[in-house]
Amino acid sequence: MEDTEILNLWKVYDKKLEENLSLNKKNAEDITKIKLHSHLLSMKPMKIFTIIVGILWVVFVDILIVIAFKFGVSFFLISAIIQVLLTKLAIGVYVYQLILINRVDISDSILATQEKIARLKSSTIWVTKLLFLQFPVWNTFYWTQAVWENGGIWWYVIQIPLTAAFTYLAIWLFVNIRYENRNKKWFGLIFRGKEWTPLMKSMEILEQIEEYKRK
């Protein structure tokens, strides 16, 4: 066999090898995208359940607010209004997240998918901040004028520090719940399960896809 024929065979073999490597790379990337999509879809049932429960809760509290308004129960009324407004905001965020998840497509570019996941991450952190802001009102809704006037010293000794602690905790969590603190133990206790774990796995998968593209 002449040198020219050997070189031609080598070129053909080299071309086929490159094509196979390219195909394997594409298949690996597609499989990884399917895994990513699966992780994101696994978040939907919990979010749908949360929205349904949230709507039922909001309807219930709105009814109580109307009743309290008629009877002039001021502490309960203020606490319930704050709580239900924060809950409605949270429901809106969950609906927004469902729309984002439904818009994620395996045929999307990496940049588009990264943007949607970044929004999911940011909105998950923000909805958690909002929900923790409810802490103080869970400690004030049962207050009445009569209790403050006739509760005695022990009422003040217990109630004032307790309300201050709830308020401090709500503000502290609102300020400190940031993605930069994700490796801290308290953050891990709050963010886990179907609301957070699939999101983190999706971000890891995106990094894998980027590695495939760099190779």
N, C-alpha and C positions, 0 to 999 in steps of 0.2 A: 504494500500500500504506500502511495506516494505521500510526501509531506503535506501537500496541498489538501489531499483527501482527509488526512488525519486532522489538520487544522479545521476543515469544514465540519467534520464530525464533532470535534471538540466544541465548536461554536454552537452547533445545534443542541448538543447536550447541555451546554452552559445556559442557553436560552430557555430550554425546557425546565432546567433547575430553577432559574429565576422566576419563571411563570408559576411553578409549583410553590415556591416560597411565598410569592405574592398572593397566590390563592389561599394558602394556609393562613397567612397573615390576615387576609380579608375575612376568612371564615372565623378565625379566632376573635376578630373585632366584632363581627355580627353576633356571635354567641354571647360575648361580653355585654353587648348592648341589650340583648334579650334579657339577660340576668338583671341588668340595671332597671329595665322596664318592669320586670317582675317584682323587684324590691319596692319600687314606687307604687305599683298597684296594690301591694299588700297593705299600704297605709290607708286605702280608701274605706274599707269596712268600719274601722274605728272612727274615722272622721265622720262618716255618714251617721253612725250610731250617736256620736257626740252631738252632731247638729240636731238630730231628732229629739234627744233628751233635753238639749239646751232650749229648743223651741217650746217643748212642753213645760219646762221650768219657767221660762219667760212668761208664758200665758198664765200660769198659776200665780206667779209673783205680781203680774200686772193686775190680776183680779184682787189680790190682797191689797195692793196699793189703792185701788178704787175704794175698797171697803174702809181702809185706814184713813183715807182722805175725808170720807163722810163722817167718821168718828173723831177725826182730829188727833190721831195718835202720831205725834210729831217725830219722836225718835225712830219709831219703826218706819214711818213714811220716808224719812231722809235716808235711812240705812237701806231700805228696799229699793229706792230709786237709784242710789249709787250702785248697788249690787246688780240690778237688772240692766242698767246701762252698760256696765262692764261686760256682762254676759252677752248682750246683744252685739257689742263690738267683737267679742270672741267668736260668736257664731258667724259674723261677717268674714272674719279672717279664715275660719274653717271652710266656708263656701269658696272663698278666693283660692285656698289651697287645693280644693277638689278640682276647680277649673284648671289650675296649673298642672296637676297630675294628669288630667284628661288630655291636655295639650302636648304632653311629652310623647314623642314618636321615635321609634328606633331608627327611622330614616333621617331624623334631624341631624344637623351638624353638631359637633362636639361643643362648639361655642354656644349654640342655642340651648342645648341640654344643660350646660353648665350654668347658664343664666337662670333657667327655670329652677334648678336645684338650689342655687344661691337664694332665690326668692323664697323657696320653701323653707330653707334653713332660717333665714331672717324672720319670716312670718311666724315660724314655730317658736322662736325665742320671744318675739313680741307678744304673742298670744299668751304665753306663760307668764310674762311680766304683768299683763293686764289682769289675769286671773288671780295672781297673788296680791294685787292691789285691793282685792275684796276682803282680805284678812280683817282689817279693823271693824268693818260693818257687821261681821259675824259676832262681834263682841258688844255691839251697841243697839241692835235691833230690838232687844227686850227691855231696854231702858224705859222708864216711865217717870213722870214728874213726882208721883207719889213715892216711888222707890228712893229717889234722890233726897226727898224731904224726910222720909221716915226710915230709911234703910239702916241707920246707925253707923257707928264707927267702923265696924267690920266690913260693911259694904264699901266704904271708901278705901279701906286698907287693901281690900282684894281687887276691887274693880279698877281703880286708877292705875296701879302698876300693870295689871293685866292688859288694859286697853293700850297703855304706853308700849308694852312689849309687842303686842300685835301690830301696832302702827310702825314701830321701829323695824320689825321683821319684814313687813310689807315694803317699806322704803328701801331697806338694805337689799332685798332680793331684786327689786325693780332696778336698782343701780348696778348690782353685781352680776345679774344674769346676762352674761356676754359670752360669745363664742370663744373668746380668748381664755375663759375660765373652764373650758370643757374638760380639762384633765384633772380638775379638783374633785374630791370625793363628794362634796355636797351637790355639785353640778350633776355628777353621775347618778345620784339618788333621785334627782328631779327628772332628768332627761334619760329615759330608757324605755324599752318596750316598743310597741308598734308606732308610737309617735316620733321616735328619734332614731332607733337602731337602723331601720331600712334606709333612712336618709344618709346616715354615716356610711353604710355599705355602698350606697349609690355613689357617694363621693369617692370612695376607694376605687370603685369600678371605673369611674371616669379617669382617674389617674392611670389605671392599667391600660385603658384605651389610648391615652396620650403616649404611653410607653411603646405600645404597638406601632403607633404612627412614627415615632422617632427612630425605630429600628429599621 
